[in-house]
């Protein structure tokens, strides 16, 4: 019984999230419209249908709060679609608040907890908005029009409202009477409606009572069109359709018709038109874990095959095993790539939500902000997309609160009154780079220095580079604002962003120009599960490092190492490359290289590069990263653990964290103590 209830709740959450995403898109479309009176009725109808469906499924799932709120919003949307309520910015704001609260309630239902979301204020706003008087027209214009009284009587309230609205907008109202064959009328009627929608709004579609024969059925279609009637006539040809314009000055036109398609052509089918299938992400996770185990088993088989080939040669059983291992390698790779591809989703899913958040924050803060999006089709693993949503929202909140100046300040600085935030995504190799930039006031580096000085993080009189000062922003509790608002300023900020991204094996970088703006660059791996790794040795220990973070490997002489500001560097072509000795970082005893040469692995994420000094390289291997225990979780530079083909367990290095430690010049012991 418990399992059935849990599965029912899972199904509800999945469907509710899909509905909420659709509601977000509709609200974004409405909010983008300059003139709210020109919003197409199908957009409001889509909102109404989505809210109605959410009310229904939440009632069945027994989620009372969601059912009550969606019911209240549905009533509000019903008044909107019937013209009893004007679509204003205030109404749009209430709808946005409603959808945001519904999303929080769905998340609470998923976690099976009550987060105590207070809906009293929202219900009061909804009640106040719908308690106004009917805003529809007071006079009935049907008296002055040649519309059959019996036809008007059978119209729904919504259809009557849409007819009046089309009249108010000055559209031509036409009546289309069409005869269809009974055996194919559904397909032919659908085709005609599709054709008519190209010219305007199909207001009503009703069968004509008592006029249909045993072979045919007649429909009466009322349409509001813009432009000349001749264009409609030219499109709808044949001998079974009559068209006339309704109105005091309208002149009945000669009958024209549509020719029904041949029976059987494109016949209706009970098969689903969609080839998509909704799958619980946890099931994909489970399958991917199985594939991960197959990858490990494949590595073991490859290792056995390699040993047998070395001892017996490529003959007999060794040859058969080698051939089987190669085929297994190909098939497991195909399965792995297929499953990873299924998990890939466009980042546009969260970009839409962020756009709505910007619109809402813009109203609350009284700042006009233009959010410009690029690269929303870029794909990432579903788990990565969801995990990066909150860090992105925090960066955008920071940009709006701290970065974008008020209109008066921007005007004095000769900037456009409307601030701009750019949100873009771009795939680079096996990583995705997401940038959040604004044209605001930038970060006050002098203020950062003074706060760091107060906290004892800097030495008075010592000069610090811009990057060193910006690194302080990622420390816990470090904030440059003295005021606490609903948006930010609580001392929980960029350190949480950095921590969350580190858990994704990603990193964040800052660039700022005082008075011009700030740019945050987030670099993330496309997927986190199965990756290729370079196996390296330091002392007696083996480590894996994701191959997508390795740009090259080289050997250097000890005499090539120079010291700049107490840090070891080498010159690599035209760049200065900082070095990080893994033996020093992890407190290991390095192997003695008699010829004085060192292995250097050049790793980098985004524009940052460092050289990892190791003892040797032991080859490449596909690995499955597993989480480590609590004892190792706090150690910087460790992403997880994996198992090699010889059943040996090794640690996997986090390239982003290593680069961060190298730029700070700290060891593991120092990092842990801080």
N, C-alpha and C positions, 0 to 999 in steps of 0.2 A: 504493500500500500504506500509506504514511504517512497519507494522508488518511482511509482507512478506519479506521485505528487511532485517529486523532484524533476522528473522528465517533463511534466506539464509546465512547471515553472521555467525550465530551460527553454522550452518551445515558445512560451509567452515572451520571455526576455528577448529572444532572437527576433521574433516578429515585431515586438514593440520598438526595438532599435531601428529596424527597417522602416517602420512607419514614421518614427521621429526624424530620420534622415530625410524622408520625403517631405515632411512638414517644414524642415529647415530650408529645403530648396524653394518651396513655395513662398515662405516668408522672405527669403532673400530676394526673390523675383519681385515681390510686392514692395519691399523696402527700397529697391533700386529704381522703382518707377517715380519719376518726378511728379506726375499728376496721378494721384491715387484713383481718381474717377475713371481713368482709362485702363485700369487693371482688368484684364480679361476675366470674364465670369468663370471660365473653366479653372482658373487658378484658385479662386475662392472656393469653388466646388470641390477641388482636389483637397484643400485644407479641411473642408467640412467632412468629406468622405473618410479621410485619414483619421480625423478625430472621432468620428462615429465608430470606425472599426476598432480603434484603440479602446474606446469605452466598452465595446462588446467583449473583446478578448480579455480585458482586465477584470470585467465582471465574472467571466467564466473562470479565470485564474484565482479569483477571490482576493484581488489586490484592491481593497476598498478605496484608498486615497486616490489612486490613479483613476479609478472608475468615476469617483465624484468630480475630480478636477476636469477630466476629459468631457464629462457630461455638461459641466458648466460652460466650458469653452465651446462645445458643440452648439449649445443654445445660442451663444454669442455669434458664432459663425453662421447659424441658420438665419438670424436676423440680418446679418450682413448680406447674405445671398438673396434675401427677399427684399432688400432695399429699405428695411426698417431701421437700419443703423448705417451711418456714414463711415466709410473707410478713411480714417484719419491717422496721423502719426501716433497719436495717443493710443488708438486701438491696436495699431501694429506693435507698439511697445508692450501692451498687455499680452498680446498673443505670444510675443517673444519670451516674456517672463513665464508665461504658462508652459510653453514647450521646454524651457530650461528647467523648470520645476518638475515637469513630467520626466525628464531625463534623469534628474536626481532621484526621483522616486523609483524609477526602473532600476537604477544602480543599487538602491537600497534593497529592492525586492530580490535582485540577483545575489546580493550578499546575505540575504535573509536576516536583515536587521532593520530597526526603525531609527533613522538618523534624526528624527524629530524635525522634519522640514515644516516650517510654519507657513500655512497657506491662508491664514485668516485675512491678511492684507490683500492678497491676490483675489480671493473670493469677493472681498468688498469692492475692489476695483471693477471686477466683472459685473457685479450686481449694479453698480452705479452706471456702468456703460450701457447696460441693456434696459435700464429703467426709464430711459428717455421716451418721448412721444414718437409715434410712427412718423417717419420722415418721408414716406411715400407721397405721391401726388394726391391732392384732395379731390380733384375732379376726374371722372371717368371719361376718357376720350373715345371709348368704343362707340358711343352714341353717334359720333360724327363719322364713323368709318363703316365700310361695307363688310363687316365681319359677321358671319352667321352667329346669331345669339346662342343657339344651341352649342356651337363649337366653343364659345367662350365659357359656357357653363361647365364643360367637362375639362377645361384647362386646370392644371394645378395652380396653387398660389404662386409658386416659383415661376412657372411659365407665364402667368399673367404679369408678374413683376418684370420679367425680361422683355415682354412685349412692350410694356409701358416705357421701359428704359430705352429700348431701340427707337421708339417714337420720339422720346425726349432728345435723343442724340441726332435726330433728323435723318434717320435712315429710311430707305424705301422698304415698306413691308409688302412682301409678296406671298401669295397663296399658291402652293403647288399641289395639284391633284394628280395622282399617278396610279395606274392600274398595274398590278404585278401578278405573274403566274403564282398560284398557291404553292407549287412545288419548289420554287426558288425565290420566293419574295424576300426572305430574310437576307440573302446575299445581295439581291438587286437593290433592296431598300438601303442597305448599308453602303453600297457603292454610290447611290444617288446622294445620300446624306454627306458622304465624303466629298463629292463634287460640289455640293452646295456650300459646304463649309469654306471652300476657297474664296467665296464671294461675300461671306458674312456669317452671322450667327443663326444656327437652326434653333428656333425658339420652341417649336412644338411639333411632334410627330404622332398623329392619331389615326387609327383606322376609321373609315367612314361607315357608320352603322346602317345596316339594312340595304346597302347598295352593292354589296359584293355578290358575285355569282359563285357557282360551284367550282369554277376553274380559276377565278381571279379574285383578288382582294384590292380594294381601293384605299389609299392613304391620303390624308390631308396634311401637308407640311407647311408650317408658317416660318418664313425666313426674313430676317432683317439684313438688307444688303446695302453696300455703298457703291455708288457708280450706276451706270445705265443698265436697264433691264436686258438690253440686247446682248450683253456679254453672257448673261445666264442662259438666254435662249440659244446662243451659239454653242454652248457647252452641252445642253440637254436636248438631244435630238431624238425624233421618233414620232410615233403616232398614238402613244398611250399616256401622255402627260400634258396637262393644261396648266398654263401659268397666267396669273393675273395679279396686277398690283392693287393693293387695298388702299383706299383713301378717297377723300372728296373729289380730287381731280384725276383719280386713276381711271384709265380707259382699259376695259377688258381686252386682253390680247388673244390672238389666235392660238389654238392648241398646238403644242409641240410635245415631243415625247422622248423617252429613253428606250432604247432597244435592249430588252433583257438578254443576258448572256445565255448561251446554249446550256440546256439542262445537263448537269454532269460535269461541266467545266468548272474547276475550282470548287467542287462539291464540299459541303460542310463535313467535318470529321470530328470524332470525339477524342482524337489524339491531342495531346498538349502541344501548343505552338512553341513553348519555351523548352529549350534543351538544358536549362540551368537547374541545379539542384542545391538546396540549402543544406549545408553540412556543419555540424557543431565543430568549432575549432579544436575542442579538446579531443575529438576523435582523430582529427588530423595530427594533433600533437602525439597521440598514442601511436599512430601509424608511422610517424616520422621517427619516434623513438625505436620502433621495431627496425626501421631501415638503418638507424644508427647502429643497432646491434649487428645487423647484417654487414655493415661497413667494417666493424671490428672483426667479425668472423672472416670476412674477406681478406683482411690484412693478415690474420693468422694463417689462412690457407696459402696466401701468397708467400708468406715467410717459409712455410713448410715446403712449398714448391721450389723456392729458391735454394733451400738447403739440399733437397733431393737432387736438383739439377747439378749442383756443385759436386756432390758425392758420386752420383751415378751417371751423370751426363744426360743429354736430352734424348734419352731412349727409353723404351718400355714404359713402366708405370710413371716414371718421372715426366716423360713427354706427355702422357695422358693427363696427369695432374696439372701440368703447366697449361695445356690447352683448356682444360676445364676451369682453371683459375682465371684465365684471360676472358673466357666467356662470362663467368660469374661477375667479373669486374665490369664488363660492359653492361650487363643487365641491371646490376645494382645501381650503377651510375644513372642509367635511364630512369629507373624507379625513383631514385633520389631527386633527380632534376624535375621529374614530373610532379612529385609531391610538393617540392619547394615552389614550383610555378603556380600550383593551385593556391598556395598560401599568400601569393603576392597580390597586393591590392594597391590601387593608386592613392597617393598621399592627398589627392583632392578630397577624399572622404573627410579628413580632419580640416582641410583648408576651408571647406564650406562652413563648418561649425565656427572656425576662427573668424570668418567674415561676419557672421551674425554677432559674435562676441564684440567685435570692433564697433559695429553699429550701435549695440546696446551701451557699451562703455562711452562712446562718443556722446550719446544723449545724456548720460549720467554726469559726465565730466564737463559738458559744455564746450567740447573741442571738436571741430570738424576735422575728420581724418579720412583720407582716401587710401584704402588698402588695395594695393596692386599685386595680383597673383600671377605667377609664371611657373610652368613646369608641373602643374597639378596632375598630369598624366604619369609622372614618374612613379615607379612601383617599388614597394618595400614589403618585407614580411609583415603579415597582419599583426603579429605580436609587437613588432618594432613600431609600427604606425600608431597603435593604441598607446604604447608606452611613451612615445615622444609627444603626444598631444598636450599633456599638462606642462612640460617644459616650454613648448612653443607658446602656449597661452600665457605663461608667466612672462616670457620675453616680450610679448606684444603688450601686455599690461604695463610692464616697465617702460616700454617705448612711449606709450600714451601718457603715462603719469609723470615720468621723469624726463623723457626726451622731447616730445612735442610741446612747444611753448603755447601759451594762450594767444589768441588772435592779435591782441594789442602789442605783445612783445614781438611777434613775428613781423608785424607791420613796421615796427621801429627798425628791425634787423633787415628790412627790405626782402622779406621772404613772402611767398604766397600765404594768404590767410589760412588756407586749408593745408594741414600737414599731410605728409605722405609716408606710408610704411610699405616697404617692398617685402613680399614673402615669396621666395622662389625655391625650387627643388631641381637638382640636376644629378644625373648618374655619372660617376667617374669610376670606370673599371668596376670593381666589386664593392664600391661604396656609393652612398648617396649623400650629397652635400645640400643642406638646407640653410638658406640665409634669411635673416630677419634684419632689415636695415631701416633707419628712419632719417628724416632730414631735420631733426630737432637740434637741441643745443649741445649735444655731445656730453661726455663725462668730464666733470671738473676734476682734473688730476691733482691740482693743488689741494682740493678738499679731501681727496682720497689719501694724500700724503699726510695731512694733518690728523685725520681720523686714525690712520695707521700708527702715527707717532703717539697719539693718546693711548692707544692699545698696546704700546710697547713693541710694535712690529717693525719699526724703522729706527734708524739712528739719526739723531739731529745733526744736520750739516752734511750728511752723506748724500751723494747724488744717485738717484734711481732712474732706470730707464722706464719708458712708458709701459712696456710689457710687464715689468716687475711691479709697477703700481697697479696695473689692471688685474694682476694675479691676486691681489688682496681682496678683490670683490668676490672671489670664490670661497673665501674663508667663512665658516659658520658665524652668523650674527653680525656680519659686516654690512652696514648700510650707510648710504650717503645722505639719507633724508632724516629730518628731525620730526616730521609729522607722520602720524598714523592715520591711514585712510582705509576705505573699504577695498581699495585697489592694491595698495602695496605699502611698504614702509614698516613692516612688522619684524624685520631682521631675519626673516626666513625667505631667502631669495636665491641668488645665483649659486650658493653652495649646494642647495637642493637640486637645482638644474644640473650642475656639474656631476653630482653624485648619481642622479638618475641616468644620465648619459653614460657615465662610466660603467654602470651595470649593463648597459647595452653594448659595451665595448666601443663606445663612441667618445667624442670629445667636443668641447666648445671653445671657440676662440673669439676674442673681441678686438675690433679696430675702432678707434674713435678720433674724430677731428673736432676740437672745441668750436662751437658755433655752427658746425656743419652737419653733424649727425654721428650715429653709431651703427656699427654692423656686427651682428653675432653670426658666426659661421659654425654650424653643427655638422659633424661628419659621422656617418653611421654605416655599419656593415649592412649589406642588403639582407642577409639572413644570419641567424645566430647558431644554427643547429649543427650542420655538417660542413666543415670547411677543410681546405688544404692547409697544411702547416709545415714549416721548416723545423726540423729537429736539430737542436743545438746542444752542445755539451759545455758545462762550466764546472771545472774540477771533476768530481765524481758524479755530478748530477746532470740529468737530461731535462731539457725544457722544450716545449713546442711554442712557436710563435706564428700567428696567422700569416699565411703567405701573401694575402692581399695587402698587408702592411709593409712587406719587404720590397724595397725597390732594387737593391743590389747587394752583393757581398764582395769583399775585397780583402787583401792582405797588405799590411803596412809594416814598416820598420818602426821600432820604438823611437828612433831619432826623429821621425816625422811628426811626433806629438809635440805640440806647443801648449803653453799655459797662458790663458787670457782671463784676467779677473778671477784668478784662482780656479779656473775650470780648464780641463784638458780639451783641446780641439785639434783638428787636422784640416788642411786645405784640400778640399775635393773639387777639382776643376776650378770653377770661379766662386765657390761658396766656402764658408767656414762651417765645419760640421762639429757640433759638440759631441764629446764621447761620454759614454756611460759604461763603466766596468760592472758587469753583472755580478762578478765575484764580490766586489766591494758593496754593492747594493744589498745583496742577500747574505753577506757575511760568510762567504765561502773561501776555501783555499784554492787558488787557480793552479792549473797544471803548469809545469815549468817548460817553456818552449826554448830549447837550446839555441836555436838560430836567431832568437830575439825578434821573431816576427809574430804579429798578432792578427787574428781573424776579426774583421769588423763587419757587422750586419747593419746595413743602412735601412732604417725603418722610418716611416713617415705617415702622417695623416694630415690631409689638407696641405697646407704650405709648410708645416713643421717637419723637420728632419733631425734625427740624431743617429749616432753610430753606436751600436751595442758591441762591446768588446767581449768575445767569447773564446773558448779554447779550441773548439772544432765544430764542424757541421756534419751531422750524421744522416743527411738526406731529407726527402720529403715524404709526407704520408697524409692521407685523409684521416681526419680525427672527428670525434664526437665530443663536444665540450660538456662535461658534467659539473654540477655545482660542487663546491668544496664545503667542508664543515665550518662551524662557527670559529674554530681556532685560526683558520687561514683566511676567513672572509675579510678581516680587517687589514690584511697585509696588502699594501699598494703594489700594483704591477702584476697581480695574479687574477686571471679571468676565470679560471676553473681548472679542472683536471681531465685527463683522457687516458686511454689505455692503448698501448702500441700492439703491433702484431705479435710480439713475443710475450704478451700478457704483462708487460711492465707498465705500471702507472706512473705518469709524469704530470707536472704542472704546466698549464698553458699560460703564457704571458699576455698581459693586456698592454698593447702597444701605446694606446692613448695615455694610460696612467704612467707608463715608463717615460714618455715624452714630458709629461707634467712634472714628474719627479726630477728629471734631468734639468728642466728649465729652472727648477727651484734649487737644484744642487743638493738634494737631501738623500740620506740613506734610509733604509727601511726602519732602522732603530729610531732615527730622528722623526720620521713620519708617524710612527706609532705613538711616540711620546707626545706628539702635538695633537 
